[in-house]
Amino acid sequence: MSVLLARPRAALALACALPAALSFAPAHAQSTAVATAAAAAVDPERIVVTGSREPVPAGRLAGDLVVIDADQIQASTADSLEDLLRREAGLQLQRNGGPGASAGLMMRGAGVGNTLVLVDGVRVGSATLGQVAFEGLSLGMIDHIEILRGPGSSLYGADGAGGVVQIFTRQADGRTRFGAWLAAGQYGALEGSLNASGRVGAIDLAGSLSHDQLDGVSALRPNDQFGNYNPDHDGSRRTTAQAQLGWNVVEGQRIGLSVMSTQLNSQFDSSEFLPSDYAQDNRPDFRNKLDNQFAALDYRAHWGADWTTTLRASTQEDDLRSGGTQIDRFRTRREQLDAQATWRVDGDQRLTFAYEGLTEKASSSNYVADVKRDNNALILAWLGQVGPVSTQADLRHDDNSVYGQVTTGRLGGKVKLDETWRLRALAGSSFRAPSFNDLYYPGYGVPGIQPERGISMEFGVDGRWEDFDVSATAWRNRTRDLIVYESDRSLCPADAAYDFGCAANVGHARMQGLTLSGGWHLGGWELRGVADFLDAKNTDTGARLNRRAAHQLSLSADYTSGDWRFGAAVLQVGSRPDGSSYQLAEETTLDLNLRWQFAPRWSLEAKLLNATDEDVQPVRDYQGLGRQAWIGIRYAFDAL
């Protein structure tokens, strides 16, 4: 829906789009989904990066961290990256239709712009829209994902108020691997992928290529509130290529190159208001054509046992062409330089120093001129352990050429009570930067817009046995200076261009919730469950924030017997408001899957998504797919 804000040129079209954009103000909530046992409680000895910027065992981190590994991705019934994340990591989804449509994810009651996304350490997304196009990223390129739920600005800067999603693309691990996947489903769905990795001497290489397409259904329902419905099918086509190349110069020193390119062509319903009569016209074939590329070159070195340094130079480009007869273009280019050093004071204490230099440039067919901003940041992070107590502290100072200086921090700790139980607590500050549209979009953007600011606290307990794990996290997040659409003309600049309203820092919000999760492995059975409860309000008015479900529940059961694997997953999303007078109904979907490994390297897989044919309405007037059957074949070669 945020694309709707970027798309129209005529003021009337913008006025129609803005009520929908309101829901993005602080947006969604931390919810849930099918967390695997591994996702419900991460193995304390698993090495992770996102929670501290450096590889450390997960058991030392005070934050609420979720890991989705390659096996979970392959076994999941998720139809897209955004669906996988909401099922496995406690996010709520809003999407303008089915897979391939514009999608946003929200963590812990924060808006779609408050979920920071990194790919192999590189910040991605559109600085014009202020969010990431999850629909442009393919599952076929992903090795694993780490999700830090809760404030991440003190480590990664702007837009990490809700949390951080870091995607790690396919990489070599010393083994020779090759995989292929081909599948077809209803609604004209096709997908295929190839991946390979290996190592020759000091050189390691991994890569993947994937393509998927969907004819779909009409994104909108008939009689939508803005009259944009068109009965044609709104489908999508997406192609992704990714590669990683590494040279191990000497032991402990590696030069790495990571590249990715994605192309998305997706249809949607909208309207144009063109001269000379500016009458509404919903007949054109509206499309989003998104090209996204990034490249990162890094050098990582271990200097004895006490020092580790990392240098990374990266560039990322997000180029969106959107419209029907008249095409609007929004282009973001980021150039980033990172320098980081970690000192092991002793075996259990680490101190990390880091510098980030980021330049963001944007151009648009709607902007008067190209725009640019520079950001320089210094980061200091401490991770320590004394006996059963781990401590963590981060401090970051950002100096931005447009919105000024922002300082954020986190302080937390974890206590290992025994071999089973761990207690953790964390408090932190965060911020979301105004997007270039918030600042410069004609008739909406206001150059003086300031960042949203947030304060978060959380408490958690984790228990882990040999075959069973549980986790509970209670959290609260308060946000001020929300960046929202202001309809009161008197609060906007005097220019007549703002007669329909403007962007403004208005209001305060409080988001609080509880997440319960658990997994149980018994014989051939693997049972998983997550329950999220959310209370998200505008504290100035007392009204619930748009598109936040008060609860989201997820249950899954998988059974493996020899060469066969059967699975079922249920996802229930509670009712939620979408506008001042509209309520999205509660939804419960059931997915079924079956896998038969009929040969050592071959498997046949089938799944039935939305088996009960639930009427899915992800946002007001939009519709998801009904019941959809898939069948596919997979080949996997793995050799030492």
TIKOLVEX-512251 format. One record per residue (C-alpha): x, y, z; residue in one letter. Coordinates in steps of 0.1 Angstrom, whole numbers. Example, Ala and Ser with C-alpha at 12.3 -4.5 7.8 and 13.67 -1.06 7.14 Angstrom:
BEGIN
(pt (123 -45 78) 'A')
(pt (137 -11 71) 'S')
//
This chain:
BEGIN
(pt (0 0 0) 'M')
(pt (28 24 6) 'S')
(pt (35 22 -31) 'V')
(pt (1 39 -35) 'L')
(pt (16 69 -19) 'L')
(pt (44 70 -44) 'A')
(pt (24 63 -75) 'R')
(pt (-2 90 -82) 'P')
(pt (7 123 -98) 'R')
(pt (-27 140 -96) 'A')
(pt (-37 154 -62) 'A')
(pt (-70 136 -63) 'L')
(pt (-52 103 -66) 'A')
(pt (-29 112 -38) 'L')
(pt (-59 121 -16) 'A')
(pt (-75 87 -23) 'C')
(pt (-42 69 -15) 'A')
(pt (-34 86 17) 'L')
(pt (-61 70 39) 'P')
(pt (-46 36 30) 'A')
(pt (-11 49 38) 'A')
(pt (-22 59 73) 'L')
(pt (-20 23 84) 'S')
(pt (18 25 79) 'F')
(pt (22 51 105) 'A')
(pt (36 30 132) 'P')
(pt (23 -3 116) 'A')
(pt (19 -38 126) 'H')
(pt (28 -59 154) 'A')
(pt (50 -86 165) 'Q')
(pt (30 -117 159) 'S')
(pt (39 -151 149) 'T')
(pt (39 -182 133) 'A')
(pt (51 -216 128) 'V')
(pt (84 -214 147) 'A')
(pt (104 -246 144) 'T')
(pt (117 -260 176) 'A')
(pt (150 -245 166) 'A')
(pt (132 -211 161) 'A')
(pt (113 -213 194) 'A')
(pt (145 -215 213) 'A')
(pt (178 -211 195) 'V')
(pt (205 -235 204) 'D')
(pt (227 -215 229) 'P')
(pt (259 -228 213) 'E')
(pt (248 -217 178) 'R')
(pt (270 -190 164) 'I')
(pt (250 -159 153) 'V')
(pt (260 -124 141) 'V')
(pt (230 -101 141) 'T')
(pt (226 -97 179) 'G')
(pt (261 -82 184) 'S')
(pt (277 -75 149) 'R')
(pt (302 -102 156) 'E')
(pt (300 -140 156) 'P')
(pt (291 -152 191) 'V')
(pt (272 -181 207) 'P')
(pt (235 -172 209) 'A')
(pt (234 -182 246) 'G')
(pt (254 -151 254) 'R')
(pt (230 -125 239) 'L')
(pt (204 -107 259) 'A')
(pt (182 -99 229) 'G')
(pt (153 -120 216) 'D')
(pt (168 -138 186) 'L')
(pt (153 -162 161) 'V')
(pt (171 -183 135) 'V')
(pt (155 -198 104) 'I')
(pt (180 -224 90) 'D')
(pt (181 -240 55) 'A')
(pt (162 -271 67) 'D')
(pt (133 -250 80) 'Q')
(pt (131 -230 48) 'I')
(pt (130 -262 28) 'Q')
(pt (103 -278 50) 'A')
(pt (81 -247 54) 'S')
(pt (49 -244 35) 'T')
(pt (55 -206 31) 'A')
(pt (47 -192 -3) 'D')
(pt (72 -164 -1) 'S')
(pt (99 -148 20) 'L')
(pt (74 -125 38) 'E')
(pt (51 -155 46) 'D')
(pt (81 -175 59) 'L')
(pt (91 -146 82) 'L')
(pt (57 -142 97) 'R')
(pt (53 -180 102) 'R')
(pt (87 -185 118) 'E')
(pt (98 -153 134) 'A')
(pt (69 -134 150) 'G')
(pt (60 -108 124) 'L')
(pt (27 -96 111) 'Q')
(pt (21 -93 74) 'L')
(pt (2 -68 53) 'Q')
(pt (2 -74 15) 'R')
(pt (-18 -59 -14) 'N')
(pt (-30 -93 -26) 'G')
(pt (-13 -126 -30) 'G')
(pt (24 -136 -34) 'P')
(pt (43 -111 -55) 'G')
(pt (21 -81 -44) 'A')
(pt (36 -52 -25) 'S')
(pt (43 -65 11) 'A')
(pt (53 -51 44) 'G')
(pt (63 -68 77) 'L')
(pt (60 -54 112) 'M')
(pt (76 -64 144) 'M')
(pt (64 -56 179) 'R')
(pt (38 -30 169) 'G')
(pt (63 -9 149) 'A')
(pt (56 2 113) 'G')
(pt (69 -15 81) 'V')
(pt (96 12 80) 'G')
(pt (108 1 114) 'N')
(pt (119 -34 103) 'T')
(pt (155 -30 91) 'L')
(pt (166 -56 65) 'V')
(pt (202 -66 58) 'L')
(pt (214 -90 31) 'V')
(pt (249 -103 39) 'D')
(pt (254 -73 61) 'G')
(pt (243 -48 35) 'V')
(pt (213 -25 42) 'R')
(pt (187 -29 14) 'V')
(pt (153 -13 6) 'G')
(pt (139 19 -8) 'S')
(pt (149 52 8) 'A')
(pt (120 69 -11) 'T')
(pt (93 46 3) 'L')
(pt (112 40 35) 'G')
(pt (107 2 35) 'Q')
(pt (119 -30 20) 'V')
(pt (101 -47 -9) 'A')
(pt (101 -82 6) 'F')
(pt (82 -94 -25) 'E')
(pt (113 -88 -46) 'G')
(pt (135 -113 -26) 'L')
(pt (134 -150 -34) 'S')
(pt (136 -179 -9) 'L')
(pt (158 -197 -35) 'G')
(pt (188 -175 -28) 'M')
(pt (187 -178 10) 'I')
(pt (209 -200 32) 'D')
(pt (196 -189 66) 'H')
(pt (180 -159 83) 'I')
(pt (186 -143 117) 'E')
(pt (159 -120 132) 'I')
(pt (166 -98 162) 'L')
(pt (132 -89 177) 'R')
(pt (134 -56 196) 'G')
(pt (155 -24 193) 'P')
(pt (184 -27 169) 'G')
(pt (192 9 162) 'S')
(pt (222 10 186) 'S')
(pt (239 -16 164) 'L')
(pt (226 -8 129) 'Y')
(pt (211 27 130) 'G')
(pt (179 41 116) 'A')
(pt (148 19 110) 'D')
(pt (157 -8 135) 'G')
(pt (130 2 161) 'A')
(pt (109 -30 156) 'G')
(pt (138 -52 149) 'G')
(pt (164 -64 124) 'V')
(pt (161 -91 97) 'V')
(pt (194 -103 83) 'Q')
(pt (194 -126 53) 'I')
(pt (224 -147 46) 'F')
(pt (226 -158 10) 'T')
(pt (239 -192 -1) 'R')
(pt (276 -197 8) 'Q')
(pt (302 -224 6) 'A')
(pt (311 -245 36) 'D')
(pt (339 -267 23) 'G')
(pt (316 -293 8) 'R')
(pt (307 -298 -28) 'T')
(pt (269 -293 -31) 'R')
(pt (244 -291 -59) 'F')
(pt (206 -287 -57) 'G')
(pt (177 -283 -81) 'A')
(pt (140 -277 -75) 'W')
(pt (111 -275 -99) 'L')
(pt (74 -272 -89) 'A')
(pt (40 -262 -103) 'A')
(pt (8 -252 -87) 'G')
(pt (-27 -238 -92) 'Q')
(pt (-33 -202 -103) 'Y')
(pt (-6 -207 -130) 'G')
(pt (22 -210 -104) 'A')
(pt (56 -222 -115) 'L')
(pt (90 -221 -97) 'E')
(pt (124 -234 -102) 'G')
(pt (159 -230 -88) 'S')
(pt (195 -241 -91) 'L')
(pt (222 -238 -65) 'N')
(pt (258 -250 -62) 'A')
(pt (288 -245 -39) 'S')
(pt (323 -258 -35) 'G')
(pt (359 -251 -28) 'R')
(pt (391 -254 -48) 'V')
(pt (422 -247 -28) 'G')
(pt (420 -213 -12) 'A')
(pt (389 -203 -33) 'I')
(pt (353 -210 -23) 'D')
(pt (323 -202 -44) 'L')
(pt (285 -205 -40) 'A')
(pt (257 -193 -61) 'G')
(pt (220 -197 -70) 'S')
(pt (195 -189 -97) 'L')
(pt (158 -189 -93) 'S')
(pt (126 -180 -111) 'H')
(pt (90 -180 -101) 'D')
(pt (57 -168 -117) 'Q')
(pt (21 -167 -107) 'L')
(pt (-10 -158 -127) 'D')
(pt (-29 -152 -95) 'G')
(pt (-64 -136 -90) 'V')
(pt (-75 -100 -90) 'S')
(pt (-56 -82 -63) 'A')
(pt (-87 -62 -53) 'L')
(pt (-122 -73 -45) 'R')
(pt (-152 -58 -64) 'P')
(pt (-167 -26 -50) 'N')
(pt (-135 -14 -32) 'D')
(pt (-137 19 -15) 'Q')
(pt (-117 38 -41) 'F')
(pt (-131 22 -73) 'G')
(pt (-98 7 -84) 'N')
(pt (-111 -28 -90) 'Y')
(pt (-103 -44 -123) 'N')
(pt (-114 -81 -128) 'P')
(pt (-82 -91 -146) 'D')
(pt (-58 -114 -129) 'H')
(pt (-29 -97 -112) 'D')
(pt (2 -120 -114) 'G')
(pt (39 -117 -110) 'S')
(pt (72 -128 -124) 'R')
(pt (105 -128 -104) 'R')
(pt (140 -138 -113) 'T')
(pt (169 -138 -88) 'T')
(pt (206 -145 -92) 'A')
(pt (231 -145 -63) 'Q')
(pt (268 -155 -58) 'A')
(pt (295 -154 -32) 'Q')
(pt (332 -157 -39) 'L')
(pt (359 -160 -13) 'G')
(pt (397 -161 -12) 'W')
(pt (413 -174 19) 'N')
(pt (446 -154 15) 'V')
(pt (462 -170 45) 'V')
(pt (448 -188 75) 'E')
(pt (426 -163 94) 'G')
(pt (423 -138 66) 'Q')
(pt (396 -138 39) 'R')
(pt (386 -115 11) 'I')
(pt (349 -120 1) 'G')
(pt (326 -108 -27) 'L')
(pt (289 -110 -25) 'S')
(pt (265 -100 -53) 'V')
(pt (228 -103 -59) 'M')
(pt (203 -92 -86) 'S')
(pt (166 -95 -85) 'T')
(pt (139 -85 -110) 'Q')
(pt (102 -84 -102) 'L')
(pt (73 -76 -125) 'N')
(pt (40 -77 -106) 'S')
(pt (5 -65 -116) 'Q')
(pt (-19 -45 -93) 'F')
(pt (-52 -26 -95) 'D')
(pt (-52 12 -94) 'S')
(pt (-65 42 -112) 'S')
(pt (-52 71 -132) 'E')
(pt (-65 107 -133) 'F')
(pt (-51 121 -165) 'L')
(pt (-58 154 -184) 'P')
(pt (-79 168 -198) 'S')
(pt (-108 158 -177) 'D')
(pt (-89 140 -149) 'Y')
(pt (-116 114 -148) 'A')
(pt (-109 82 -129) 'Q')
(pt (-96 53 -152) 'D')
(pt (-90 19 -137) 'N')
(pt (-86 0 -170) 'R')
(pt (-48 2 -176) 'P')
(pt (-25 -27 -169) 'D')
(pt (-8 -14 -137) 'F')
(pt (26 -29 -129) 'R')
(pt (54 -26 -105) 'N')
(pt (87 -33 -122) 'K')
(pt (114 -35 -95) 'L')
(pt (151 -41 -101) 'D')
(pt (173 -46 -70) 'N')
(pt (210 -51 -70) 'Q')
(pt (238 -51 -45) 'F')
(pt (275 -59 -43) 'A')
(pt (297 -61 -12) 'A')
(pt (335 -65 -10) 'L')
(pt (349 -73 24) 'D')
(pt (381 -82 41) 'Y')
(pt (381 -101 74) 'R')
(pt (412 -109 94) 'A')
(pt (421 -124 128) 'H')
(pt (452 -109 143) 'W')
(pt (462 -135 168) 'G')
(pt (437 -146 195) 'A')
(pt (427 -111 206) 'D')
(pt (419 -89 176) 'W')
(pt (395 -93 147) 'T')
(pt (389 -67 120) 'T')
(pt (364 -63 92) 'T')
(pt (363 -39 63) 'L')
(pt (334 -38 39) 'R')
(pt (325 -16 9) 'A')
(pt (291 -21 -5) 'S')
(pt (266 -6 -30) 'T')
(pt (229 -12 -33) 'Q')
(pt (203 0 -58) 'E')
(pt (165 -2 -56) 'D')
(pt (148 9 -89) 'D')
(pt (110 9 -91) 'L')
(pt (89 18 -121) 'R')
(pt (52 18 -112) 'S')
(pt (20 27 -130) 'G')
(pt (-2 20 -161) 'G')
(pt (-2 45 -189) 'T')
(pt (18 69 -169) 'Q')
(pt (49 55 -152) 'I')
(pt (64 69 -120) 'D')
(pt (100 60 -111) 'R')
(pt (116 59 -77) 'F')
(pt (153 51 -75) 'R')
(pt (175 47 -45) 'T')
(pt (213 42 -45) 'R')
(pt (232 35 -13) 'R')
(pt (270 34 -9) 'E')
(pt (283 22 24) 'Q')
(pt (317 18 41) 'L')
(pt (321 -2 73) 'D')
(pt (352 -6 94) 'A')
(pt (350 -27 126) 'Q')
(pt (375 -41 151) 'A')
(pt (368 -65 180) 'T')
(pt (391 -68 210) 'W')
(pt (389 -99 232) 'R')
(pt (399 -84 265) 'V')
(pt (400 -120 278) 'D')
(pt (383 -152 268) 'G')
(pt (348 -140 279) 'D')
(pt (349 -102 273) 'Q')
(pt (347 -85 239) 'R')
(pt (348 -49 230) 'L')
(pt (338 -39 194) 'T')
(pt (345 -5 178) 'F')
(pt (329 3 144) 'A')
(pt (324 31 119) 'Y')
(pt (297 33 93) 'E')
(pt (297 58 65) 'G')
(pt (265 58 44) 'L')
(pt (254 79 14) 'T')
(pt (218 76 2) 'E')
(pt (208 91 -32) 'K')
(pt (173 92 -46) 'A')
(pt (157 103 -77) 'S')
(pt (120 103 -88) 'S')
(pt (99 114 -117) 'S')
(pt (78 132 -90) 'N')
(pt (107 150 -72) 'Y')
(pt (117 185 -82) 'V')
(pt (153 175 -81) 'A')
(pt (175 145 -71) 'D')
(pt (181 143 -33) 'V')
(pt (209 130 -12) 'K')
(pt (219 125 25) 'R')
(pt (250 114 42) 'D')
(pt (252 95 75) 'N')
(pt (283 89 97) 'N')
(pt (281 67 127) 'A')
(pt (303 55 155) 'L')
(pt (294 23 174) 'I')
(pt (308 9 207) 'L')
(pt (295 -25 218) 'A')
(pt (304 -46 249) 'W')
(pt (297 -83 254) 'L')
(pt (309 -98 287) 'G')
(pt (304 -129 308) 'Q')
(pt (313 -136 344) 'V')
(pt (303 -171 355) 'G')
(pt (266 -176 347) 'P')
(pt (259 -139 340) 'V')
(pt (263 -124 305) 'S')
(pt (261 -87 299) 'T')
(pt (256 -67 268) 'Q')
(pt (258 -29 261) 'A')
(pt (257 -9 228) 'D')
(pt (261 27 221) 'L')
(pt (258 44 187) 'R')
(pt (259 80 175) 'H')
(pt (246 89 141) 'D')
(pt (252 122 124) 'D')
(pt (230 128 94) 'N')
(pt (232 157 69) 'S')
(pt (194 160 67) 'V')
(pt (179 152 101) 'Y')
(pt (208 158 124) 'G')
(pt (223 138 153) 'Q')
(pt (208 108 170) 'V')
(pt (223 87 198) 'T')
(pt (209 53 207) 'T')
(pt (218 26 232) 'G')
(pt (210 -8 246) 'R')
(pt (218 -25 279) 'L')
(pt (209 -60 288) 'G')
(pt (219 -92 305) 'G')
(pt (212 -129 307) 'K')
(pt (215 -153 336) 'V')
(pt (220 -190 332) 'K')
(pt (202 -205 362) 'L')
(pt (211 -241 354) 'D')
(pt (215 -263 324) 'E')
(pt (179 -258 315) 'T')
(pt (168 -223 323) 'W')
(pt (180 -188 313) 'R')
(pt (165 -154 322) 'L')
(pt (172 -123 301) 'R')
(pt (163 -86 302) 'A')
(pt (170 -58 278) 'L')
(pt (162 -21 274) 'A')
(pt (171 1 245) 'G')
(pt (163 32 224) 'S')
(pt (157 34 187) 'S')
(pt (146 56 158) 'F')
(pt (132 55 123) 'R')
(pt (145 80 98) 'A')
(pt (120 100 76) 'P')
(pt (119 86 41) 'S')
(pt (127 108 11) 'F')
(pt (89 107 3) 'N')
(pt (82 120 39) 'D')
(pt (107 148 32) 'L')
(pt (103 157 -5) 'Y')
(pt (72 141 -22) 'Y')
(pt (54 171 -38) 'P')
(pt (22 180 -19) 'G')
(pt (30 156 9) 'Y')
(pt (66 157 20) 'G')
(pt (79 183 45) 'V')
(pt (117 189 47) 'P')
(pt (116 195 85) 'G')
(pt (102 161 94) 'I')
(pt (122 145 123) 'Q')
(pt (129 109 131) 'P')
(pt (105 88 151) 'E')
(pt (120 79 186) 'R')
(pt (113 48 206) 'G')
(pt (121 33 240) 'I')
(pt (118 -5 245) 'S')
(pt (120 -29 275) 'M')
(pt (117 -67 275) 'E')
(pt (120 -96 298) 'F')
(pt (123 -132 288) 'G')
(pt (128 -168 300) 'V')
(pt (141 -197 280) 'D')
(pt (140 -234 289) 'G')
(pt (157 -261 269) 'R')
(pt (158 -299 275) 'W')
(pt (169 -327 252) 'E')
(pt (136 -330 233) 'D')
(pt (116 -300 245) 'F')
(pt (121 -262 246) 'D')
(pt (100 -232 257) 'V')
(pt (104 -195 255) 'S')
(pt (84 -165 268) 'A')
(pt (91 -128 262) 'T')
(pt (72 -98 275) 'A')
(pt (80 -64 260) 'W')
(pt (69 -28 258) 'R')
(pt (77 -2 233) 'N')
(pt (68 35 235) 'R')
(pt (72 57 204) 'T')
(pt (69 95 199) 'R')
(pt (70 119 170) 'D')
(pt (52 94 147) 'L')
(pt (56 102 111) 'I')
(pt (20 102 98) 'V')
(pt (-3 118 73) 'Y')
(pt (-18 149 88) 'E')
(pt (-52 159 73) 'S')
(pt (-55 191 93) 'D')
(pt (-47 218 67) 'R')
(pt (-37 243 93) 'S')
(pt (-9 221 105) 'L')
(pt (7 219 71) 'C')
(pt (29 244 52) 'P')
(pt (11 274 36) 'A')
(pt (18 263 0) 'D')
(pt (-14 254 -18) 'A')
(pt (2 221 -28) 'A')
(pt (-6 209 8) 'Y')
(pt (-44 215 5) 'D')
(pt (-49 177 9) 'F')
(pt (-26 174 39) 'G')
(pt (10 166 46) 'C')
(pt (35 144 64) 'A')
(pt (39 154 101) 'A')
(pt (54 143 134) 'N')
(pt (22 138 154) 'V')
(pt (13 116 184) 'G')
(pt (26 89 206) 'H')
(pt (21 52 206) 'A')
(pt (24 23 230) 'R')
(pt (30 -12 219) 'M')
(pt (32 -41 244) 'Q')
(pt (29 -78 242) 'G')
(pt (37 -113 252) 'L')
(pt (52 -141 230) 'T')
(pt (50 -177 240) 'L')
(pt (67 -205 220) 'S')
(pt (77 -241 223) 'G')
(pt (88 -272 204) 'G')
(pt (87 -309 212) 'W')
(pt (105 -337 194) 'H')
(pt (92 -372 202) 'L')
(pt (102 -401 181) 'G')
(pt (92 -393 145) 'G')
(pt (70 -364 157) 'W')
(pt (80 -327 158) 'E')
(pt (54 -304 173) 'L')
(pt (58 -266 174) 'R')
(pt (37 -237 185) 'G')
(pt (37 -200 190) 'V')
(pt (12 -176 205) 'A')
(pt (16 -138 203) 'D')
(pt (-5 -113 221) 'F')
(pt (-3 -76 213) 'L')
(pt (-18 -44 227) 'D')
(pt (-10 -15 203) 'A')
(pt (-26 19 208) 'K')
(pt (-23 56 200) 'N')
(pt (-19 69 235) 'T')
(pt (-32 104 224) 'D')
(pt (-66 90 213) 'T')
(pt (-67 56 229) 'G')
(pt (-75 40 195) 'A')
(pt (-60 7 184) 'R')
(pt (-33 11 158) 'L')
(pt (-43 0 123) 'N')
(pt (-38 -35 111) 'R')
(pt (-25 -49 143) 'R')
(pt (-40 -82 154) 'A')
(pt (-44 -85 191) 'A')
(pt (-34 -122 188) 'H')
(pt (-17 -145 163) 'Q')
(pt (-14 -182 169) 'L')
(pt (6 -208 151) 'S')
(pt (7 -246 154) 'L')
(pt (25 -272 133) 'S')
(pt (30 -309 135) 'A')
(pt (54 -330 113) 'D')
(pt (58 -368 113) 'Y')
(pt (88 -385 97) 'T')
(pt (88 -423 90) 'S')
(pt (116 -437 68) 'G')
(pt (115 -420 34) 'D')
(pt (81 -402 42) 'W')
(pt (74 -369 59) 'R')
(pt (39 -355 66) 'F')
(pt (31 -321 79) 'G')
(pt (3 -297 89) 'A')
(pt (5 -261 99) 'A')
(pt (-23 -238 112) 'V')
(pt (-20 -200 113) 'L')
(pt (-47 -179 130) 'Q')
(pt (-46 -141 128) 'V')
(pt (-70 -122 149) 'G')
(pt (-93 -94 138) 'S')
(pt (-78 -60 134) 'R')
(pt (-89 -25 124) 'P')
(pt (-81 -11 90) 'D')
(pt (-93 25 91) 'G')
(pt (-116 42 116) 'S')
(pt (-147 22 107) 'S')
(pt (-135 -10 91) 'Y')
(pt (-125 -43 107) 'Q')
(pt (-106 -71 91) 'L')
(pt (-120 -104 101) 'A')
(pt (-102 -131 120) 'E')
(pt (-85 -157 96) 'E')
(pt (-75 -193 101) 'T')
(pt (-55 -211 74) 'T')
(pt (-45 -247 72) 'L')
(pt (-15 -259 51) 'D')
(pt (-6 -296 45) 'L')
(pt (25 -310 30) 'N')
(pt (40 -344 20) 'L')
(pt (75 -354 11) 'R')
(pt (86 -388 -3) 'W')
(pt (124 -394 -8) 'Q')
(pt (121 -420 -35) 'F')
(pt (158 -422 -42) 'A')
(pt (190 -412 -23) 'P')
(pt (192 -378 -39) 'R')
(pt (157 -373 -51) 'W')
(pt (124 -364 -34) 'S')
(pt (89 -357 -45) 'L')
(pt (70 -330 -26) 'E')
(pt (34 -319 -25) 'A')
(pt (16 -293 -5) 'K')
(pt (-19 -279 -2) 'L')
(pt (-20 -243 10) 'L')
(pt (-51 -228 26) 'N')
(pt (-67 -263 25) 'A')
(pt (-100 -250 39) 'T')
(pt (-102 -223 13) 'D')
(pt (-104 -195 39) 'E')
(pt (-113 -161 26) 'D')
(pt (-81 -141 32) 'V')
(pt (-82 -103 33) 'Q')
(pt (-46 -92 41) 'P')
(pt (-56 -55 40) 'V')
(pt (-89 -38 33) 'R')
(pt (-105 -46 -1) 'D')
(pt (-75 -69 -11) 'Y')
(pt (-76 -106 -13) 'Q')
(pt (-51 -135 -10) 'G')
(pt (-53 -168 -29) 'L')
(pt (-78 -195 -21) 'G')
(pt (-70 -232 -19) 'R')
(pt (-38 -240 -39) 'Q')
(pt (-22 -273 -46) 'A')
(pt (15 -277 -55) 'W')
(pt (37 -306 -66) 'I')
(pt (74 -305 -71) 'G')
(pt (106 -325 -74) 'I')
(pt (139 -318 -57) 'R')
(pt (175 -331 -63) 'Y')
(pt (202 -326 -38) 'A')
(pt (239 -337 -41) 'F')
(pt (262 -333 -11) 'D')
(pt (297 -347 -10) 'A')
(pt (327 -341 13) 'L')
//
